[in-house]
Amino acid sequence: MLAQYREIKSRHPDKILFFRLGDFYEMFFEDAEVASRELGITLTSREAGKGQRRMPMAGIPYHAASGYLATLLDKGYRVAICEQVEDPRQARGLVRREVVRVVTPGTVLDPRSLEEKSHNYVVMVAESDRPAAYGLAALDFSTGEFSACEFRGDRPREALLDEIARLEPAEILVEDGAGLTTALGTAYPGRVVEAHPPAGGPEAAAALLQEHFRCSSLEALGCQDRPLATAAAGVLLAYVRENSASRAGQITRLAMRSHLDHLLVDATTCRHLELVRSSREGGRRGSLIRVLDRTATPAGGRLLRAWLLRPCRSLEEIACRHEAVAELVDRPILRGRLRECLRRMPDYERLAGRAAVGEANARDLLALGTGLGLLPELAGLLAEAKASRLVDRGRSLPDLARFSRSIRATLVDSPPAAVKEGGMIREGYDPEVDRLRAIAGGGKEWVVALEARERERTGIRSLKVGFNRVFGYYLEVTRTNLEHVPPDFERRQTLAGAERFVTMELKEREAMILGAEAHLADREYELFAALRERTAAECAAIQAAAAAAAEADVLACLAEVAAVNGYVRPQMVDSPGVEIREGRHPVVEQILPGGFVPNDATLNGRGERLVILTGPNMAGKSTYCRMVALICLMA
């Protein structure tokens, strides 16, 4: 076993190896010392072989691994999960083990390690020296959102760093020896990882993208003229596929973006305007997003944040959003019904993402199936609207009603968290499951009857039938009653105050019960795994539904905020100028007691192009400037 461990560990020297042994994940040598220190678990040791020093070791129960894993990820560690990949009952010799997944801060899927309303990006940077240019690919592995862009021309390095700051990645991949490694390592300590391009260079990276997205050319992805973006996307895809045993079905599309498609809000501006976090406390309190975010869904919260950090530049798109928000402000009953429907929806994107990589359990699938059943209701509500954007989002919702019914018909109403111990499949769904349950259930009833019968036969009123995993079923007799034990009782175990026995009849029945229970658990897992695969196959459709619901959520949220805070619809013109009447700072008015004194601001290209503010310290000059900026951004 130790030789097997050493061989697997040699392929993952920079990661903590969770090595499955029965019901525990064990760690050895340096990994054990790190785990003991970081997780607060007991460090023990065992013999490592003749003439060798004792081997440090530490372990955690496999069913509690998620909490320990989250702690290690929060502290910047990467963990390789090594599982038993064959049934120990059928193994000849040592059970075969393999690393089934590598979990890193940027590829984590456990909800406990993710913020509901924030993306969890892993990014890859590719660079060129002559002339200076950069490619950036960004992936939220939990949702499948995948994009790439290039930075060329004027100050590409600064533009790249601003974009990385907006993304706030959990993990940053760079090429070996990249010029940005030092700068990124200083700005993001512990998050920078050297990534190795696929063998074959840029051509292999491009081929990997074509293979994954099943397209014959880069033109289909829109990246034929963007070699650095293509290289970054290919390396990033190779990285996550390697870490997830090639399971990355939630990555269904690659969006090629230009950083010129939206208003550029650099890192300094974002910090000074306190768009997503307060400069004083570092959290959402005191930020603009705290005021605006009344979204009902996690995906809606993530989309609102993206809109805030990348303000739209298209007047046509802005007008569509304004029309939808205005209608929902004017129709509070429709807005309320829409928001109530959205509140009942789960995080479609992340549930589908877990299913696509084989991490979802029965509770995840049931939550997804129940949530998908709400889509017809959402479509009906959006169909009542007149604004084109709301109507379009309703029409774009895919028909997943049959799939939703299939999930709910397969799984029980309250399935267990474990997926290999049975109890997941609904009665009447599968004849074989029903048959095996009848055998197992009938066997347990027989055991209860046996206890009563043996008490009557032996006269031992304290006799009881019990079970444990080591010895199976047994008859327990206290020491004071041993003289009444009949000859056909076969001693199995001696305790301090009792003896445990078996009979031939009990052994035969035990084989029948345990055989049925084992086959039942196997059959239920087989049906569950098939359902999970069907869910993975529907990932693109589920993501489309999530995108439509998220946008409807953001529009309804902005309408709710506008109605509550008394905001009015801005008028946009295709010419330079800002005219604000009775403007209020959206954050300050929510924090300070009393009313905020409204202010006007007029800046145009005809004569009023400059405002000079004077006054003593703390008179509100910077508040006025930030008010103008925030109102423009909100518009």
C-alpha positions in Angstrom: 0.0 0.0 0.0 2.8 2.4 0.9 4.5 1.8 -2.5 1.1 2.6 -4.2 0.9 5.8 -2.2 4.4 6.9 -3.0 3.8 6.3 -6.7 0.6 8.4 -6.8 2.1 11.1 -4.6 5.1 11.4 -7.0 2.7 12.6 -9.7 1.2 15.3 -7.4 4.2 16.6 -5.4 2.8 20.1 -5.0 -0.6 19.0 -3.7 -1.9 17.5 -0.5 -3.0 13.9 -1.3 -6.3 12.6 0.2 -5.6 8.9 0.0 -8.8 6.8 0.5 -8.5 3.9 3.0 -11.9 2.4 3.8 -14.0 5.1 5.4 -11.1 7.6 5.8 -8.9 9.8 3.7 -5.3 9.3 5.1 -2.4 11.6 4.6 1.2 10.6 5.2 4.7 12.2 5.7 4.8 16.0 5.0 1.1 16.1 3.9 0.1 14.7 7.3 2.1 17.3 9.2 0.6 20.1 7.1 -3.0 18.7 7.5 -2.5 18.3 11.3 -1.3 21.9 11.6 -3.9 23.5 9.3 -6.9 21.4 10.2 -6.2 20.8 13.9 -6.4 17.0 13.6 -4.3 14.5 15.5 -0.9 13.6 14.0 0.1 10.0 14.6 2.8 7.7 13.1 3.3 4.1 12.1 6.2 1.9 11.0 7.3 2.7 7.5 9.5 -0.4 7.0 12.5 -2.1 8.5 15.3 0.4 9.2 13.2 3.5 8.4 12.0 6.2 10.6 8.3 6.2 11.7 5.9 7.6 9.1 3.7 10.6 10.2 0.1 10.1 9.3 -3.3 11.8 9.8 -6.8 11.0 8.7 -10.3 12.4 8.3 -13.6 10.6 7.8 -14.5 10.6 4.1 -18.1 11.7 4.8 -16.8 14.9 6.5 -14.1 15.6 3.9 -15.9 18.6 2.4 -15.5 20.8 5.5 -11.8 20.0 5.8 -11.3 20.5 2.1 -12.9 23.9 2.2 -10.5 24.9 5.0 -7.4 23.9 3.0 -8.7 25.7 -0.1 -9.3 28.9 1.9 -5.7 28.7 3.0 -4.5 28.4 -0.6 -3.7 24.7 -0.7 -4.4 22.4 -3.6 -5.7 18.9 -2.9 -5.6 15.7 -5.0 -8.5 13.3 -4.2 -7.4 9.7 -4.5 -10.2 7.1 -4.5 -10.6 3.4 -4.6 -11.7 2.7 -8.1 -12.7 -0.9 -7.7 -14.9 -2.8 -5.3 -12.7 -4.1 -2.4 -14.9 -7.2 -2.4 -13.8 -8.0 -5.9 -10.2 -6.8 -5.8 -7.4 -9.4 -6.1 -4.7 -8.1 -3.9 -4.3 -4.4 -3.4 -7.3 -2.3 -4.2 -6.6 -0.1 -7.3 -6.6 3.6 -6.5 -6.5 6.7 -8.8 -6.6 10.5 -8.4 -10.1 11.3 -9.6 -9.9 15.0 -9.2 -7.6 17.8 -8.2 -9.3 20.6 -6.2 -7.8 24.1 -6.3 -9.1 27.5 -5.1 -10.1 28.2 -8.7 -11.8 24.9 -9.5 -13.7 24.2 -6.3 -17.4 23.2 -6.6 -18.5 22.8 -2.9 -21.0 25.6 -2.1 -19.3 26.0 1.3 -16.2 27.3 -0.5 -18.1 29.7 -2.9 -19.8 33.0 -2.4 -23.3 32.8 -3.7 -23.3 36.1 -5.5 -19.7 36.3 -6.7 -18.0 34.4 -9.5 -15.0 32.2 -8.6 -12.6 32.7 -11.5 -9.4 31.0 -12.5 -7.6 33.0 -15.2 -4.7 32.3 -17.6 -2.4 35.0 -19.0 -0.5 34.6 -22.2 2.0 37.3 -23.3 4.0 38.4 -26.3 7.1 40.7 -26.1 7.3 42.2 -29.6 5.1 44.2 -29.6 3.8 44.0 -26.0 0.5 42.2 -26.0 -1.5 39.9 -23.8 -4.2 37.3 -23.9 -6.5 36.6 -21.0 -8.9 33.7 -20.5 -11.2 33.5 -17.5 -13.3 30.6 -16.4 -15.7 30.2 -13.5 -15.5 26.4 -13.3 -18.6 26.3 -11.0 -20.9 27.8 -13.6 -19.1 27.1 -16.9 -18.8 30.7 -17.8 -15.7 30.9 -20.1 -14.4 33.9 -22.0 -11.2 35.2 -23.5 -9.9 38.5 -24.8 -6.7 40.3 -26.0 -4.9 43.5 -25.0 -2.9 45.3 -27.6 -2.1 48.8 -28.6 -2.1 51.6 -26.0 -1.0 50.5 -22.5 -2.0 46.8 -22.8 -0.3 45.8 -19.6 -2.3 48.3 -17.5 -5.5 47.2 -19.3 -4.8 43.6 -18.5 -4.1 44.3 -14.8 -7.3 46.3 -14.5 -9.3 43.4 -16.0 -7.7 40.9 -13.6 -8.6 43.3 -10.7 -12.2 43.4 -11.9 -12.4 39.6 -12.1 -10.8 39.1 -8.6 -9.6 35.6 -9.5 -9.1 32.9 -7.0 -6.3 31.4 -9.1 -4.0 32.9 -11.8 -2.1 30.7 -14.3 1.0 32.1 -16.0 3.5 30.6 -18.4 6.8 29.5 -17.0 9.1 32.5 -16.9 6.4 35.0 -17.8 7.3 38.6 -17.3 4.2 39.3 -15.2 4.8 36.6 -12.7 6.5 38.9 -10.1 3.9 41.7 -10.4 1.0 39.3 -10.2 2.5 37.4 -7.3 2.9 40.6 -5.3 -0.6 41.8 -6.0 -2.2 38.3 -5.5 0.0 36.4 -3.1 -0.5 32.7 -3.0 -2.8 32.7 -6.1 -0.2 32.5 -9.0 0.5 29.1 -10.4 2.8 28.2 -13.3 0.9 26.3 -16.0 2.4 24.3 -18.8 1.0 24.6 -22.3 -0.2 21.4 -24.0 2.6 19.5 -25.8 2.6 21.0 -29.3 2.3 24.6 -28.3 -0.3 27.1 -29.7 -1.5 24.6 -32.3 -2.2 22.0 -29.6 -4.1 24.6 -27.6 -6.2 25.5 -30.6 -6.9 21.8 -31.4 -8.0 21.2 -27.8 -10.5 24.0 -28.0 -11.9 22.6 -31.3 -12.1 19.1 -29.8 -13.9 20.3 -26.7 -16.4 22.5 -28.4 -16.8 20.0 -31.3 -16.1 22.5 -34.1 -13.9 22.2 -37.2 -12.2 25.6 -37.1 -11.4 28.5 -34.8 -13.8 30.7 -36.9 -16.7 28.9 -35.2 -15.4 30.2 -31.8 -14.6 33.7 -33.1 -10.9 33.5 -32.2 -9.2 33.0 -35.5 -7.5 36.4 -35.4 -6.7 36.3 -31.7 -3.7 34.0 -31.2 -2.9 35.1 -27.6 -6.5 34.8 -26.4 -6.7 31.4 -28.1 -3.5 30.2 -26.4 -4.7 31.4 -23.0 -8.1 29.7 -23.4 -6.5 26.4 -24.6 -4.0 26.3 -21.7 -6.8 27.1 -19.2 -9.1 24.4 -20.6 -6.2 21.9 -20.5 -5.6 22.8 -16.9 -9.1 22.3 -15.6 -9.7 19.1 -17.7 -6.5 17.6 -16.3 -7.6 18.4 -12.8 -11.2 17.1 -13.2 -10.2 13.9 -15.1 -11.4 15.4 -18.4 -14.9 16.1 -17.0 -15.7 19.7 -17.9 -19.1 19.3 -19.6 -20.4 22.5 -18.0 -18.1 24.5 -20.3 -20.4 24.7 -23.2 -19.3 27.9 -25.0 -16.3 30.3 -25.3 -17.2 34.0 -25.4 -14.6 36.1 -27.2 -14.7 39.6 -25.8 -13.1 43.0 -26.4 -12.3 45.1 -23.4 -13.6 48.0 -25.5 -17.1 46.7 -25.6 -17.9 48.3 -22.3 -17.1 51.5 -20.3 -13.6 51.0 -18.9 -13.7 51.2 -15.1 -10.1 50.7 -13.9 -9.1 49.3 -10.5 -8.5 52.7 -9.0 -11.8 54.1 -10.0 -13.6 50.9 -8.8 -11.9 51.3 -5.4 -12.5 55.0 -5.0 -16.1 54.8 -6.0 -16.6 51.8 -3.7 -18.6 49.9 -6.3 -18.4 46.4 -4.8 -16.7 46.9 -1.4 -16.2 49.7 1.0 -12.7 51.2 1.3 -13.2 51.5 5.1 -14.5 48.0 6.0 -13.5 46.0 3.0 -17.0 44.4 2.7 -20.2 45.1 0.9 -21.5 47.5 3.6 -21.0 51.0 2.4 -20.7 50.0 -1.3 -22.9 50.7 -4.3 -23.7 47.1 -4.8 -25.0 46.9 -1.2 -27.6 49.5 -2.2 -28.5 48.0 -5.5 -28.4 44.3 -4.9 -31.9 43.1 -4.1 -31.6 40.2 -6.5 -33.6 37.1 -5.7 -31.2 34.5 -7.1 -27.5 33.9 -6.8 -27.1 34.0 -10.6 -28.9 37.4 -10.7 -26.5 38.7 -8.0 -23.5 37.6 -10.1 -24.9 39.3 -13.2 -25.7 42.5 -11.4 -22.0 42.6 -10.3 -20.8 42.1 -13.8 -23.1 44.9 -15.2 -21.8 47.2 -12.5 -18.1 46.5 -13.2 -18.6 46.6 -17.0 -21.1 49.3 -17.7 -22.8 49.0 -21.1 -21.8 51.4 -23.9 -24.6 50.6 -26.4 -27.4 53.1 -26.3 -29.7 50.5 -27.9 -29.0 48.0 -25.1 -29.3 50.6 -22.4 -32.7 51.7 -23.8 -33.9 48.0 -23.7 -32.9 47.7 -20.1 -34.5 51.1 -19.2 -37.8 50.1 -20.9 -38.0 46.8 -18.9 -37.1 48.5 -15.6 -39.6 51.3 -16.2 -42.4 48.8 -16.9 -41.7 46.9 -13.7 -41.6 50.1 -11.7 -45.0 51.0 -13.1 -46.5 47.5 -12.5 -45.7 46.6 -8.9 -48.0 43.6 -8.8 -46.3 41.9 -11.8 -42.9 42.8 -10.3 -43.9 41.2 -7.0 -45.1 38.0 -8.6 -42.0 37.8 -10.7 -39.6 38.3 -7.7 -41.6 35.8 -5.7 -41.2 33.2 -8.4 -37.5 33.9 -8.8 -36.9 33.5 -5.0 -37.9 29.9 -5.2 -35.4 29.1 -7.9 -32.1 27.4 -7.0 -28.6 28.2 -8.4 -29.2 26.4 -11.8 -25.7 27.1 -13.1 -23.8 25.7 -10.2 -26.1 22.7 -9.7 -25.7 21.8 -13.4 -21.9 22.4 -13.1 -21.7 19.9 -10.2 -23.6 17.4 -12.2 -21.4 17.8 -15.3 -18.3 16.8 -13.4 -19.9 14.0 -11.5 -20.0 15.9 -8.1 -23.7 16.4 -7.7 -25.6 14.2 -5.2 -29.3 13.3 -5.1 -30.2 16.4 -3.2 -28.6 18.6 -5.8 -30.5 16.9 -8.6 -33.8 17.1 -6.8 -33.2 20.8 -6.1 -32.5 21.3 -9.8 -35.5 19.3 -11.0 -37.8 21.1 -8.6 -36.4 24.5 -9.8 -36.7 23.6 -13.4 -40.4 23.0 -12.8 -40.8 26.7 -12.1 -39.7 27.8 -15.6 -43.2 27.6 -17.1 -44.4 29.9 -14.4 -41.6 32.3 -15.1 -42.3 32.2 -18.8 -45.9 33.0 -18.2 -45.1 36.0 -16.0 -42.6 37.4 -18.6 -45.2 36.9 -21.3 -47.5 39.4 -19.5 -45.0 42.1 -19.9 -44.8 44.6 -22.8 -41.1 45.5 -22.7 -39.3 43.7 -25.5 -36.4 42.5 -23.3 -38.8 40.8 -20.8 -40.8 39.2 -23.5 -37.7 38.0 -25.3 -36.3 36.5 -22.1 -39.5 34.6 -21.5 -39.5 33.2 -25.1 -35.8 32.2 -24.8 -36.5 29.9 -21.8 -36.0 26.3 -23.0 -38.7 23.6 -22.4 -37.3 21.5 -19.6 -40.7 20.4 -18.1 -40.3 16.8 -19.1 -36.8 16.6 -17.8 -37.9 18.2 -14.5 -40.7 15.6 -14.1 -38.2 12.8 -14.9 -36.0 13.9 -12.0 -38.8 14.2 -9.5 -40.3 10.8 -10.6 -36.9 9.2 -10.1 -35.8 10.5 -6.6 -37.5 10.4 -3.2 -38.7 13.7 -1.7 -35.9 13.8 0.9 -32.9 11.9 -0.5 -29.8 11.3 1.7 -26.5 13.2 1.0 -24.5 10.0 0.4 -25.0 8.5 -3.1 -23.7 4.9 -2.6 -25.8 3.8 0.4 -29.2 3.7 -1.2 -32.4 5.4 -0.1 -32.5 7.7 -3.2 -34.8 6.0 -5.7 -38.6 6.5 -5.5 -40.8 3.5 -4.9 -42.4 2.3 -8.1 -39.8 3.8 -10.4 -37.7 0.6 -10.9 -39.0 -3.0 -10.4 -35.6 -4.3 -9.4 -35.2 -1.7 -6.7 -38.6 -2.6 -5.4 -37.8 -6.3 -5.4 -34.6 -5.9 -3.5 -36.2 -3.6 -1.0 -38.8 -6.2 -0.3 -36.2 -8.8 0.4 -34.1 -6.5 2.6 -37.2 -5.2 4.5 -38.6 -8.7 4.9 -35.3 -9.9 6.2 -35.2 -7.3 8.9 -38.7 -8.3 9.9 -37.6 -11.9 10.1 -34.7 -10.9 12.4 -37.2 -9.2 14.8 -39.3 -12.4 14.8 -36.2 -14.5 15.4 -35.4 -12.6 18.5 -38.8 -13.3 20.0 -38.6 -17.0 18.9 -35.2 -17.5 20.4 -36.2 -15.9 23.7 -39.1 -18.2 23.9 -37.0 -21.3 23.0 -34.1 -20.6 25.4 -36.0 -18.9 28.2 -33.4 -16.1 28.1 -35.6 -12.9 28.3 -32.7 -10.6 27.8 -31.5 -12.2 24.6 -31.3 -9.8 21.7 -30.3 -9.8 18.1 -27.8 -7.1 17.0 -25.7 -6.2 14.0 -22.3 -4.6 13.4 -20.2 -4.2 10.3 -17.4 -6.5 11.5 -19.3 -9.5 12.8 -22.7 -9.1 11.0 -25.8 -10.3 12.8 -25.5 -12.0 16.1 -27.4 -13.3 19.2 -26.2 -11.6 22.4 -26.5 -13.3 25.8 -25.4 -11.9 29.1 -22.9 -13.9 31.2 -25.5 -14.7 33.8 -27.6 -16.6 31.2 -24.8 -18.5 29.5 -25.9 -21.8 31.1 -29.1 -21.6 29.1 -27.4 -21.3 25.7 -28.4 -24.3 23.5 -25.8 -26.4 21.7 -26.6 -25.0 18.2 -25.4 -21.5 19.3 -21.9 -20.9 17.8 -19.7 -18.5 19.7 -18.7 -15.4 17.6 -17.4 -12.8 20.1 -16.6 -12.4 23.8 -17.4 -9.1 25.6 -16.9 -8.0 29.2 -20.4 -8.8 30.3 -21.8 -10.9 27.4 -21.2 -13.4 24.7 -22.3 -13.2 21.1 -23.4 -16.2 19.1 -24.7 -17.1 15.6 -26.7 -20.0 14.3 -26.7 -21.6 10.9 -30.1 -20.2 10.2 -29.0 -16.7 11.2 -25.9 -16.9 9.0 -28.0 -18.0 6.0 -30.5 -15.2 6.5 -27.7 -12.7 7.0 -26.2 -13.6 3.6 -29.6 -13.1 2.0 -30.3 -9.7 3.7 -26.8 -8.3 3.2 -26.7 -9.5 -0.4 -30.0 -7.8 -1.1 -28.9 -4.6 0.6 -25.6 -4.5 -1.3 -27.3 -5.2 -4.6 -29.9 -2.6 -3.8 -27.3 0.1 -3.1 -25.5 -0.8 -6.3 -28.7 -0.7 -8.4 -29.8 2.7 -6.8 -26.4 4.2 -7.6 -26.6 2.9 -11.1 -29.9 4.6 -11.7 -28.7 7.8 -9.9 -25.5 7.9 -12.0 -27.6 7.6 -15.2 -29.8 10.4 -14.1 -26.8 12.6 -13.3 -25.4 11.8 -16.8 -28.7 12.9 -18.4 -28.5 16.1 -16.3 -25.0 16.7 -17.6 -26.3 16.3 -21.2 -28.9 19.0 -20.5 -26.2 21.4 -19.2 -26.4 23.9 -22.1 -30.2 24.1 -21.9 -30.0 24.6 -18.2 -27.4 27.4 -18.6 -29.7 29.1 -21.1 -32.5 29.0 -18.6 -30.3 30.3 -15.9 -29.1 33.2 -18.1 -32.7 34.3 -18.9 -33.8 34.0 -15.3 -30.7 35.9 -14.1 -31.4 38.8 -16.4 -35.1 38.9 -15.5 -34.0 38.9 -11.8 -31.6 41.9 -12.3 -34.2 44.0 -14.2 -36.8 43.2 -11.5 -34.2 44.0 -8.8 -33.4 47.4 -10.3 -37.1 48.2 -10.6 -37.6 47.3 -6.9 -34.6 49.5 -5.9 -35.9 52.4 -8.1 -39.4 52.2 -6.6 -38.2 52.0 -3.0 -35.5 54.7 -3.3 -37.4 57.1 -5.6 -35.0 56.8 -8.6 -36.2 58.1 -12.0 -35.6 56.9 -15.5 -32.6 58.8 -17.1 -32.7 60.1 -20.7 -29.7 59.1 -22.8 -28.4 61.2 -25.7 -25.7 60.4 -28.2 -23.7 63.5 -27.5 -21.3 64.7 -24.7 -23.0 66.1 -21.6 -24.4 65.3 -18.2 -27.4 67.1 -16.6 -28.5 66.0 -13.2 -31.3 67.7 -11.3 -31.6 67.1 -7.6 -29.1 64.3 -7.6 -28.5 62.3 -4.4 -25.5 60.1 -3.5 -27.0 56.6 -3.6 -24.8 55.2 -0.8 -24.4 58.2 1.5 -28.2 58.8 1.7 -28.7 55.2 2.9 -26.0 55.4 5.6 -26.3 58.8 7.2 -29.3 59.7 9.3 -31.5 62.5 8.1 -32.1 63.5 4.5 -29.5 64.0 1.8 -29.5 67.5 0.4 -30.0 67.2 -3.4 -27.5 68.7 -5.8 -27.6 69.7 -9.5 -24.8 69.0 -11.9 -24.5 70.3 -15.5 -21.6 69.5 -17.8 -22.0 69.8 -21.5 -20.2 70.7 -24.7 -21.8 74.1 -25.2 -20.4 76.1 -22.4 -20.5 74.4 -19.0 -17.6 72.0 -19.4 -15.9 72.5 -16.0 -17.1 72.7 -12.4 -14.7 74.2 -9.8 -15.6 73.1 -6.3 -14.3 75.0 -3.3 -14.9 74.7 0.4 -13.3 73.6 3.7 -12.3 70.0 4.5 -15.3 67.6 5.0 -17.6 70.0 3.2 -18.7 67.3 0.7 -16.6 68.1 -2.4 -15.5 64.5 -3.0 -19.1 63.3 -2.1 -20.4 65.6 -4.9 -17.9 64.3 -7.4 -18.6 60.7 -6.5 -22.4 61.3 -6.7 -22.1 62.5 -10.3 -19.9 59.5 -11.2 -22.2 56.9 -9.5 -25.4 58.4 -11.0 -23.8 58.2 -14.5 -22.7 54.7 -13.9 -26.2 53.7 -12.6 -27.8 55.3 -15.7 
